[in-house]
């Protein structure tokens, strides 16, 4: 699952309330973190940090 796909999905369902969208994003982020850590190990943590920053930045804009 690519972040771009997820963002498109999020934009399409703007009518969903903030709680459910935040929950969906947190589940998505957690799943992505696990995948990255599992695949890359220690190097994954740096990628992880960048990804989380991008996610929080996106959430602040909305």
N, C-alpha and C positions, 0 to 999 in steps of 0.2 A: 504494500500500500504506500503510494507516494504522497508526500505532504501536499503537492499541488492538487491532486485528486481530492484530498480531504478538504482543502480550502474551497474548492469549487462546490463540494457537497455542503459545506457550512454556509456559503453564500446563498445557496438555493433554498435552504430551510431557515431563513431568518425569522419566520414566525414562531419557531420553537422558543420556549422561554430560556432565559440565561442559565438557569440551573442545569437543565438537561444538556445544553450545548457545552457547558463547562465540564460536566461529567463525561460526556463523549470525548472531549479534547483530552481530559486527564487520562482516560482509559487508553486513548490512542497514543499519547506521549509515553505512558508507562510501558505499553507493548513495544513501542519503538526503542525505548531505552534497553529493555531486556534483549531484544534482537541484536542491537548494536553491541552491547556488552558481551553477549554470547559469541558473536562473530569475531570481534576485534580484541576482546580482553582489555588490557590496560590502555591501549591506544584508543579504544572505544570511548573512554571517559572524556577525552578532549573533544571528540566528535559530538558526544552527548551534550557537553556544556554549550557548544555552539548551537546545537539543535534546540535546546531549552531556551536559550536567549532569543532565538528567532521566534519561538512559540509565544513567549511572554511579550515580546515586542508586538506581535500580531494581535494578541489579546488586548493590549493597551490601546491600540488603534481603534478597536471596536467598542 
